[in-house]
């Protein structure tokens, strides 16, 4: 299999690229676990995201994060249940994307994961079979910085071992993360759920 001669490495987002977005039923299950009113899923999601960035950045413990979401401290049993359901929401993967990545990996293309993820989720993701394709996996909770902060990209670029950022492709489903990467000189692909686009970027025609 032929490697893309124009690339020295690729930096990949997890959620929305490798990982599938949670379904409405998964959100409802998490809200139910949190004893949130059944008719206020939007309110639960607002609470969920309101403190997620510092949680992803490793600034909040699991307990502190969920206390902020719920407005009160969960007991140990409820915290375990919340962590289990929350983690399950983010660990389903897109087989179509993994197929492309397996073929790119077979060409010897270095791949680095750069994900905004809390510590608990990061530990779980590291156990998944696709993780072996990654030269390095960088998670915001361990870096203590989230995309789109420049420091996150700088550490990922260093992890690729590439000298020229123009020969490194950054792939993310969020436009703001791509814009930030582009400002640092990286090539970018704003991934919109079409594996053929990823295949075209990583593999030569027919590769």
WOWO-V998651 format. One line per field, one symbol per residue. ss: DSSP state (~ for helix, > for strand, _ for the rest). phi: phi as a letter, one per 40 degrees, with the letter a starting at -180 (. if undefined). Layout:
BEGIN
ss = ???
phi = ???
END
This chain:
BEGIN
ss = __>_____>>>>__>___>____~~~~~~~~~~_______~~~~~~~~~~_~~~~~_____~~~~~~~~~_____~~~~~~~~~~~~~~___>_~~~~~~~~~~~~___>>>>>>___~~~~~~~___~~~~~__>>>>~~~~______~~~~~~~~~~~____~~~>>>>>__~~~~~~~~~___>>>>____~~~~~~~~>____
phi = .cccccbcabbbcccgbcccccccccccccccdcfcdccbcccccccdccbccccccgcbcdccccccccgacccdcccccccccccccbbcbccccccccccccccgccbbcbbcaccccdccdccccccccccabbbdcccgabcccddcccccccccgccbccbbbbbacbccccdcccccgccbbccbgbdcccccccbcdgc
END
